[in-house]
């Protein structure tokens, strides 16, 4: 029987008193629900072990021994992710420090939890406490085999291609096209799960545009992915054209159409793309379609990212080009040191902002921030919505977690609507972060982007950039 999906993909929430004797009941509920979504018994067992570890750490470290308190355990399903979310409002404590302390009497720590899940996230919600997200994939990665690609045709025959939203019967062929070009290294893993990818399109999380030849053969694909971290934006990507059809301007047609859809149909504030910086082709595409350079990420793509046009294995850098759609009245708070750089970027995008001085966090204020780790890419992402008086402790613990998980780089995003953003920048700079630009136009604000390289050295000679990505 096909599992029914619920509004918001929320299945249930269990409120549990901070007493370890009730953990077994919680794990039973998780196991029962996970089975209904066809998780394998071995994967359910791993998830339950990780959940028990997380709950024990909260009970032990977030509350006093004689304190009666509660924590909420929620189950959610979204796309290919089955999530256990543990929320508490106990005293500030970063349980991830257990991984380094050597004191593992209460559990094996964050490294074990990370090893038992597909993804682990930690969110500090300020006065609303914090959350731990333990995520397992609902399905295993499908197996694809490389196909011999047909040579590009040199005929001048006119072919009428059809451009339309993804149809369910086309999902496997689109996934195969991505695999033929990128192997399993494409950064958006969802594309390899045809049914889940189609369902994400049906839910409005992805807009997938397909080009087909007159006989129905898939010739090309391009998509818009709605961003979760910064609502109001969508990334243009997952683009591919079969080699045999590369003389017909299919990607140009797909790009023109997808921009029109983003501008007029999806109620977005802006659209962005991430051109690679080891050749200029995708940078030129951004320039041609009016996507202004606004940010970059050094050493972003993983070591084995080797599409058919790449000759060597390395960590490559990407830029970010953005096309704003809406004019937003907004005040931002910038540190004087980066004021010229950021105002220049905004001017190039024709984005107007009011500037205001920074204000130090108030006494007793709580930080709202979240750390997520992409194991495949070895990247940590630290999103700061509000800097509180407790920021330095939370920030340092998050850095420790990223280092324990052997991240190659850490991306940091600071919401510039927060009056304390300039002071947050100073704290980041003291930890060897450097400014890489700005991602504006989010619903909640504009985000200053920073990066920290962990034991990585950038070979700038490998980059091939054109203006405005060079400056």
Backbone torsions as a table, in degrees:
resi	resn	phi	psi	omega
1	UNK	NA	133.7	-179.5
2	UNK	-70.4	131.4	-176.9
3	UNK	-70.7	130.9	177.8
4	UNK	-74.3	135.5	176.4
5	UNK	-93.9	149.3	-176.4
6	UNK	-109.7	159.2	-179.9
7	UNK	-57.1	127.8	-180.0
8	UNK	73.5	2.5	179.5
9	UNK	63.7	15.5	176.9
10	UNK	-87.8	127.5	-177.2
11	UNK	-95.8	-53.1	-179.3
12	UNK	-163.5	161.7	172.2
13	UNK	-132.3	131.1	178.0
14	UNK	-111.0	124.9	174.3
15	UNK	-95.4	119.9	-172.8
16	UNK	-119.5	134.6	174.2
17	UNK	-70.5	152.7	-175.0
18	UNK	-77.4	67.2	-179.9
19	UNK	-137.1	122.7	-173.5
20	UNK	-63.5	-19.6	-177.2
21	UNK	-68.2	-13.9	-179.6
22	UNK	-98.3	0.5	-179.9
23	UNK	-62.4	-38.9	-177.8
24	UNK	-58.2	-39.4	179.2
25	UNK	-65.2	-39.8	178.2
26	UNK	-63.7	-44.8	-179.3
27	UNK	-64.3	-33.8	177.3
28	UNK	-63.8	-41.6	178.8
29	UNK	-65.3	-43.1	178.6
30	UNK	-60.8	-44.8	-179.4
31	UNK	-61.5	-43.3	-178.4
32	UNK	-63.4	-46.1	-178.8
33	UNK	-67.7	-41.8	-179.3
34	UNK	-60.8	-37.1	178.2
35	UNK	-64.8	-35.7	179.3
36	UNK	-66.0	-23.6	176.7
37	UNK	-99.9	16.5	170.6
38	UNK	65.3	27.5	169.4
39	UNK	-69.0	139.3	179.2
40	UNK	-67.4	151.0	-177.7
41	UNK	-56.9	-39.5	-178.9
42	UNK	-64.4	-37.2	179.6
43	UNK	-73.6	-35.8	175.9
44	UNK	-62.9	-41.7	178.5
45	UNK	-60.0	-43.7	178.7
46	UNK	-63.2	-42.8	-179.5
47	UNK	-63.8	-39.5	179.8
48	UNK	-67.1	-39.3	177.3
49	UNK	-62.3	-45.4	179.5
50	UNK	-64.3	-39.5	179.5
51	UNK	-65.5	-43.6	177.8
52	UNK	-59.3	-43.3	178.9
53	UNK	-59.7	-44.6	-178.6
54	UNK	-65.1	-43.2	-179.4
55	UNK	-66.0	-43.6	179.4
56	UNK	-59.5	-42.3	179.5
57	UNK	-63.1	-39.8	177.9
58	UNK	-64.4	-48.8	-178.5
59	UNK	-60.5	-40.8	-175.7
60	UNK	-73.2	-40.3	-168.6
61	UNK	-109.9	-18.6	-176.8
62	UNK	-93.1	-15.8	-176.7
63	UNK	-131.4	151.8	175.0
64	UNK	-68.3	157.3	-175.0
65	UNK	-57.9	-41.9	-176.2
66	UNK	-97.2	10.6	-177.8
67	UNK	-85.9	134.7	174.0
68	UNK	-98.1	117.3	-177.0
69	UNK	-146.0	177.5	-175.6
70	UNK	-133.8	151.6	171.3
71	UNK	-131.7	150.7	-178.0
72	UNK	-107.2	132.2	176.7
73	UNK	-116.8	114.6	-177.5
74	UNK	-111.4	149.8	175.6
75	UNK	-116.8	129.2	179.7
76	UNK	-135.5	150.4	175.7
77	UNK	-128.3	127.0	178.3
78	UNK	-146.1	119.8	-178.5
79	UNK	60.9	-124.6	179.3
80	UNK	-94.0	5.8	-173.6
81	UNK	-101.6	127.9	169.7
82	UNK	-106.6	115.9	-170.6
83	UNK	-115.8	136.0	167.5
84	UNK	-106.9	121.0	-176.5
85	UNK	-115.1	119.6	-178.2
86	UNK	-108.5	116.4	-176.6
87	UNK	-116.7	137.3	176.9
88	UNK	-145.0	160.9	176.3
89	UNK	-123.2	35.9	178.7
90	UNK	-75.3	-174.8	-179.1
91	UNK	-65.0	149.9	-179.3
92	UNK	-57.4	122.2	177.0
93	UNK	-159.9	128.6	178.7
94	UNK	-96.4	100.1	-175.1
95	UNK	-64.8	-15.4	-179.7
96	UNK	-64.8	-19.0	179.5
97	UNK	-66.2	-16.3	176.2
98	UNK	-59.2	-29.2	-177.3
99	UNK	-64.8	-22.8	-177.9
100	UNK	-108.8	-18.2	-171.1
101	UNK	-73.3	-25.6	-175.3
102	UNK	83.5	-4.0	-179.6
103	UNK	-96.0	92.2	-173.0
104	UNK	-112.8	27.9	180.0
105	UNK	-66.3	-31.9	-178.8
106	UNK	-85.0	-12.0	-178.0
107	UNK	164.4	176.6	-176.2
108	UNK	-87.5	-6.6	172.5
109	UNK	89.5	-178.4	-171.9
110	UNK	-63.5	-31.0	-177.5
111	UNK	-66.4	-37.4	176.5
112	UNK	-67.4	-44.1	-179.7
113	UNK	-59.8	-42.5	-179.8
114	UNK	-64.6	-36.6	-180.0
115	UNK	-71.4	-23.0	-177.9
116	UNK	-92.9	-8.5	-179.2
117	UNK	-120.0	167.4	174.1
118	UNK	-84.5	-24.0	179.8
119	UNK	-158.5	143.3	-179.1
120	UNK	-132.9	127.3	-179.4
121	UNK	-127.4	146.4	177.4
122	UNK	-124.8	125.3	-178.2
123	UNK	-124.8	125.1	174.5
124	UNK	-96.9	119.0	-172.7
125	UNK	-106.8	23.2	178.5
126	UNK	63.9	-127.8	-178.4
127	UNK	-65.1	-16.7	179.1
128	UNK	-89.8	11.1	175.1
129	UNK	87.4	-139.7	-177.9
130	UNK	-150.6	165.2	179.6
131	UNK	-134.4	146.7	169.6
132	UNK	-116.7	128.0	179.7
133	UNK	-110.2	115.7	177.2
134	UNK	-107.1	117.3	-168.5
135	UNK	-121.8	132.0	172.6
136	UNK	-120.7	143.5	175.5
137	UNK	-76.9	139.4	-178.0
138	UNK	-74.8	-25.5	-177.8
139	UNK	-134.4	156.8	177.0
140	UNK	-83.7	161.1	-178.0
141	UNK	-66.7	125.0	177.8
142	UNK	-62.8	156.0	178.9
143	UNK	-96.1	127.7	175.4
144	UNK	-119.1	156.6	175.0
145	UNK	-123.9	139.2	-179.9
146	UNK	-61.7	136.0	175.1
147	UNK	-105.6	149.2	172.9
148	UNK	-70.3	120.9	-177.9
149	UNK	-80.5	135.5	178.6
150	UNK	-72.2	142.4	180.0
151	UNK	-63.8	150.9	178.2
152	UNK	-60.3	135.5	180.0
153	UNK	-75.9	145.4	-179.6
154	UNK	-112.2	13.0	178.7
155	UNK	-75.4	152.7	177.6
156	UNK	-99.2	15.3	178.3
157	UNK	-62.5	134.7	178.7
158	UNK	-81.2	127.4	179.0
159	UNK	-118.2	129.4	177.5
160	UNK	-91.0	105.8	178.4
161	UNK	-88.5	147.5	177.2
162	UNK	-103.2	132.2	179.5
163	UNK	-113.4	125.1	-174.7
164	UNK	-157.5	161.8	174.1
165	UNK	-61.7	150.9	-178.3
166	UNK	-53.1	132.6	173.2
167	UNK	-101.4	149.7	-173.5
168	UNK	-57.8	-37.9	-177.6
169	UNK	-71.7	-8.8	-179.4
170	UNK	-97.2	-6.5	-170.8
171	UNK	-64.2	-41.6	-178.5
172	UNK	-65.5	-41.4	-179.6
173	UNK	-66.4	-38.0	176.9
174	UNK	-63.2	-45.2	178.1
175	UNK	-60.6	-40.6	179.0
176	UNK	-64.3	-38.3	178.1
177	UNK	-62.9	-42.3	177.9
178	UNK	-63.5	-42.2	179.4
179	UNK	-64.5	-41.6	179.2
180	UNK	-57.8	-35.4	-175.9
181	UNK	-87.4	-40.6	-170.8
182	UNK	-117.9	-4.5	-171.4
183	UNK	65.2	-146.2	178.0
184	UNK	-92.6	16.7	-172.7
185	UNK	-95.0	-0.8	-178.5
186	UNK	-63.4	139.5	-168.7
187	UNK	-69.2	-27.3	178.8
188	UNK	-94.8	97.5	-173.8
189	UNK	-64.3	-25.3	-176.3
190	UNK	-55.2	-30.8	-175.9
191	UNK	-62.7	-23.4	-178.1
192	UNK	-82.0	-6.7	-179.8
193	UNK	-111.0	87.6	-170.5
194	UNK	-53.1	-47.9	-176.7
195	UNK	-67.1	-43.5	-180.0
196	UNK	-66.9	-36.4	177.6
197	UNK	-62.8	-44.1	179.3
198	UNK	-64.5	-41.4	178.9
199	UNK	-63.8	-37.1	176.4
200	UNK	-63.3	-36.8	175.8
201	UNK	-65.3	-40.9	179.6
202	UNK	-64.7	-32.3	179.8
203	UNK	-82.3	-6.2	179.8
204	UNK	86.3	10.6	178.5
205	UNK	-79.1	-26.7	180.0
206	UNK	-136.4	139.1	169.7
207	UNK	-110.6	115.0	-174.4
208	UNK	-108.9	123.5	-179.0
209	UNK	-113.8	128.8	-174.7
210	UNK	-119.2	141.2	171.1
211	UNK	-109.1	129.5	179.4
212	UNK	-125.4	147.4	175.7
213	UNK	-74.8	168.9	-178.8
214	UNK	-55.9	-29.2	179.4
215	UNK	-86.1	5.6	178.5
216	UNK	92.2	-4.5	-179.9
217	UNK	-66.2	133.8	176.8
218	UNK	-67.4	123.5	-178.6
219	UNK	-105.0	-30.3	-178.4
220	UNK	-164.7	167.3	-176.6
221	UNK	-152.9	145.4	173.2
222	UNK	-152.8	146.3	-174.6
223	UNK	-139.6	159.9	168.9
224	UNK	-113.8	125.9	177.8
225	UNK	-110.2	119.7	179.2
226	UNK	-69.5	129.3	-176.8
227	UNK	-78.4	138.6	176.7
228	UNK	-87.0	-40.5	-176.4
229	UNK	-67.8	-36.1	-178.4
230	UNK	-128.5	86.3	179.6
231	UNK	-58.0	148.4	-178.9
232	UNK	102.7	-9.9	-178.5
233	UNK	-119.0	159.1	172.6
234	UNK	-140.6	143.8	178.3
235	UNK	-99.3	129.8	173.6
236	UNK	-86.0	125.9	-178.1
237	UNK	-175.0	-157.2	-175.3
238	UNK	51.7	45.7	-177.4
239	UNK	-97.8	133.7	178.2
240	UNK	-157.0	144.9	172.3
241	UNK	-130.6	130.4	177.2
242	UNK	-58.1	141.6	-175.5
243	UNK	-56.2	-38.6	-176.8
244	UNK	-66.2	-15.9	-177.7
245	UNK	-111.7	16.6	-172.3
246	UNK	-80.6	5.1	177.7
247	UNK	-102.4	11.5	-171.8
248	UNK	-117.1	16.9	176.8
249	UNK	56.4	33.1	-178.2
250	UNK	-65.0	-43.3	-178.8
251	UNK	-65.1	-35.7	175.9
252	UNK	-61.8	-43.2	178.1
253	UNK	-65.0	-44.0	178.6
254	UNK	-60.8	-44.2	-177.2
255	UNK	-64.5	-46.0	179.0
256	UNK	-59.2	-42.8	-178.5
257	UNK	-70.2	-40.0	-176.7
258	UNK	-69.5	-34.3	176.4
259	UNK	-66.2	-41.4	178.0
260	UNK	-62.2	-40.4	178.2
261	UNK	-65.9	-44.3	179.6
262	UNK	-61.8	-39.6	-176.3
263	UNK	-74.2	-39.8	-167.1
264	UNK	-110.5	-14.8	-173.5
265	UNK	-119.0	-24.0	-168.9
266	UNK	-104.8	3.3	176.4
267	UNK	55.0	47.6	-179.3
268	UNK	-98.5	152.5	172.3
269	UNK	-80.7	-29.7	-178.1
270	UNK	-167.9	165.1	175.5
271	UNK	-129.2	145.9	179.0
272	UNK	-137.0	163.7	174.8
273	UNK	-137.9	158.0	-179.1
274	UNK	-118.7	89.1	178.5
275	UNK	-73.4	140.5	177.1
276	UNK	-71.5	153.5	-176.5
277	UNK	-106.5	10.9	176.5
278	UNK	-98.2	-3.0	165.4
279	UNK	-153.6	163.6	-168.1
280	UNK	-95.7	-2.0	-172.8
281	UNK	-60.3	-50.9	-177.5
282	UNK	-72.5	-26.2	174.2
283	UNK	-66.2	-42.0	177.5
284	UNK	-62.0	-37.2	178.2
285	UNK	-60.6	-44.1	178.2
286	UNK	-59.6	-46.1	179.3
287	UNK	-61.4	-42.2	-177.1
288	UNK	-64.0	-31.1	-176.4
289	UNK	-105.4	13.1	172.2
290	UNK	80.9	17.5	176.4
291	UNK	-85.5	111.9	-174.9
292	UNK	-83.4	137.6	178.6
293	UNK	-62.1	130.7	-178.2
294	UNK	-135.2	-20.0	-176.4
295	UNK	-163.2	174.9	174.1
296	UNK	-155.1	161.4	173.1
297	UNK	-130.0	115.9	178.6
298	UNK	-79.2	139.8	178.9
299	UNK	56.9	45.6	-175.1
300	UNK	-80.9	-51.4	-175.1
301	UNK	-79.8	147.9	-173.4
302	UNK	-72.4	165.4	-173.1
303	UNK	-57.4	-31.6	-174.6
304	UNK	-100.8	20.7	177.4
305	UNK	-78.1	93.8	-173.9
306	UNK	-130.1	77.3	174.3
307	UNK	-67.5	177.9	-172.1
308	UNK	-66.8	-16.4	-179.6
309	UNK	-99.5	3.6	179.2
310	UNK	-102.7	141.5	-173.3
311	UNK	-104.3	-15.1	-175.5
312	UNK	-141.6	164.1	179.3
313	UNK	-99.2	125.8	-179.2
314	UNK	-167.5	170.5	171.9
315	UNK	-89.0	118.4	-176.3
316	UNK	-104.4	158.6	-177.5
317	UNK	-100.6	155.0	177.5
318	UNK	-130.5	152.6	171.9
319	UNK	-100.2	-175.9	174.7
320	UNK	-139.8	122.5	175.5
321	UNK	-113.3	135.3	-174.2
322	UNK	-126.4	142.6	176.3
323	UNK	-120.7	103.1	179.8
324	UNK	-72.5	145.7	176.9
325	UNK	-112.7	-29.4	-174.5
326	UNK	-113.7	148.2	172.4
327	UNK	-96.8	115.1	-174.0
328	UNK	-113.4	130.2	173.9
329	UNK	-82.9	117.9	-171.5
330	UNK	-154.8	145.5	175.3
331	UNK	-109.2	133.1	178.6
332	UNK	-124.6	159.9	-176.2
333	UNK	-121.2	110.9	-175.0
334	UNK	-115.9	140.8	171.6
335	UNK	-69.4	141.6	-177.3
336	UNK	-56.5	-32.1	-175.5
337	UNK	-63.7	-32.9	-176.4
338	UNK	-107.3	2.8	-177.2
339	UNK	-56.7	-48.1	-179.5
340	UNK	-61.4	-42.4	-177.9
341	UNK	-63.6	-49.2	-174.3
342	UNK	-70.8	-40.5	178.7
343	UNK	-64.8	-33.9	176.8
344	UNK	-64.9	-42.9	178.1
345	UNK	-62.3	-46.1	-179.4
346	UNK	-63.6	-39.8	178.4
347	UNK	-62.8	-39.6	178.7
348	UNK	-63.7	-30.1	178.4
349	UNK	-88.9	-3.6	-175.7
350	UNK	60.1	38.1	176.0
351	UNK	-103.1	121.7	-177.0
352	UNK	-101.0	131.5	178.9
353	UNK	-134.2	147.9	170.3
354	UNK	-86.0	141.6	-179.8
355	UNK	-107.9	141.2	178.8
356	UNK	-140.4	151.5	-179.9
357	UNK	-69.5	159.7	179.4
358	UNK	-81.1	159.1	178.5
359	UNK	-131.9	133.0	179.2
360	UNK	-65.9	149.2	178.7
361	UNK	-58.8	141.5	179.3
362	UNK	-71.3	153.2	179.5
363	UNK	-60.6	130.7	179.3
364	UNK	82.2	-3.0	179.2
365	UNK	-69.9	150.5	-175.7
366	UNK	-110.6	142.3	178.7
367	UNK	-75.2	140.0	170.7
368	UNK	-114.6	107.8	-175.3
369	UNK	-155.3	160.5	-179.6
370	UNK	-144.7	137.0	174.3
371	UNK	-109.4	130.2	171.2
372	UNK	-127.9	151.0	-176.5
373	UNK	-127.2	126.8	174.5
374	UNK	-96.1	104.4	-175.8
375	UNK	-65.0	-39.5	-177.2
376	UNK	-62.3	-42.3	-177.1
377	UNK	-94.2	-8.1	-178.3
378	UNK	57.8	48.9	-178.9
379	UNK	-127.1	132.0	170.7
380	UNK	-98.2	142.6	177.3
381	UNK	-126.6	121.5	-176.3
382	UNK	-116.9	110.0	-178.1
383	UNK	-100.9	123.2	-179.6
384	UNK	-113.7	111.2	177.1
385	UNK	-89.3	-34.5	-178.3
386	UNK	-151.6	129.1	178.5
387	UNK	-89.6	120.6	176.8
388	UNK	-105.1	179.5	179.8
389	UNK	-64.4	-21.2	-178.7
390	UNK	-93.6	13.8	-171.2
391	UNK	-60.7	-46.3	-173.4
392	UNK	-57.7	-42.4	179.4
393	UNK	-65.1	-46.5	-179.2
394	UNK	-64.0	-40.4	-179.2
395	UNK	-62.9	-47.0	-177.6
396	UNK	-66.3	-38.8	177.9
397	UNK	-64.7	-37.5	178.3
398	UNK	-66.5	-38.4	176.8
399	UNK	-63.6	-41.0	178.3
400	UNK	-60.8	-44.2	179.7
401	UNK	-59.9	-45.4	-179.8
402	UNK	-62.6	-37.5	179.7
403	UNK	-70.7	-39.9	177.3
404	UNK	-60.3	-37.5	-179.6
405	UNK	-83.1	8.0	173.8
406	UNK	60.2	39.8	174.5
407	UNK	-65.8	142.8	175.7
408	UNK	-81.1	-35.7	178.5
409	UNK	-141.6	161.2	172.3
410	UNK	-126.1	123.2	171.9
411	UNK	-90.6	144.5	178.1
412	UNK	-131.5	136.1	179.1
413	UNK	-124.9	122.5	-179.2
414	UNK	-113.4	121.9	178.8
415	UNK	-70.4	114.8	-175.7
416	UNK	-76.9	-4.5	172.1
417	UNK	-75.1	-18.2	177.3
418	UNK	-74.5	121.3	179.9
419	UNK	-57.4	-22.7	-179.0
420	UNK	-88.7	6.3	-177.3
421	UNK	-54.6	-41.0	178.9
422	UNK	-61.6	-34.8	178.8
423	UNK	-74.7	-31.6	174.4
424	UNK	-64.6	-39.4	177.0
425	UNK	-61.3	-42.2	179.2
426	UNK	-61.4	-42.7	178.5
427	UNK	-63.0	-42.1	179.4
428	UNK	-64.1	-42.3	-179.8
429	UNK	-62.0	-36.2	179.4
430	UNK	-66.0	-20.0	177.6
431	UNK	-100.9	21.3	175.0
432	UNK	71.8	26.4	169.2
433	UNK	-84.5	150.0	176.8
434	UNK	-132.6	149.5	-175.9
435	UNK	-73.8	134.4	179.0
436	UNK	-117.6	-1.5	178.0
437	UNK	141.3	-150.7	-177.9
438	UNK	-147.7	142.5	171.3
439	UNK	-114.0	97.8	-178.2
440	UNK	-89.1	179.1	169.3
441	UNK	79.1	7.8	174.6
442	UNK	-67.8	155.4	179.0
443	UNK	-59.6	-41.2	-176.9
444	UNK	-86.0	-12.2	-179.5
445	UNK	153.5	-179.0	172.9
446	UNK	-95.1	142.3	-173.9
447	UNK	-116.7	121.0	170.0
448	UNK	-69.7	134.2	-179.7
449	UNK	-107.7	135.4	178.2
450	UNK	-135.3	168.2	-178.8
451	UNK	-150.2	147.4	173.4
452	UNK	-128.1	126.8	178.0
453	UNK	-93.2	122.7	-179.4
454	UNK	-100.4	104.9	179.9
455	UNK	58.4	30.8	179.0
456	UNK	-119.6	142.5	176.0
457	UNK	-121.5	126.7	-178.2
458	UNK	-83.7	127.6	174.7
459	UNK	-94.4	95.0	-176.3
460	UNK	-66.9	-20.4	178.5
461	UNK	-67.4	-20.9	179.8
462	UNK	-77.8	-15.5	-176.0
463	UNK	-82.2	143.1	172.5
464	UNK	-128.3	102.0	-175.3
465	UNK	-121.6	157.1	173.9
466	UNK	-123.7	163.5	176.6
467	UNK	-67.4	145.1	2.3
468	UNK	-90.1	8.0	-178.2
469	UNK	-69.4	-23.7	179.6
470	UNK	-66.6	-41.5	-177.9
471	UNK	-99.4	NA	NA
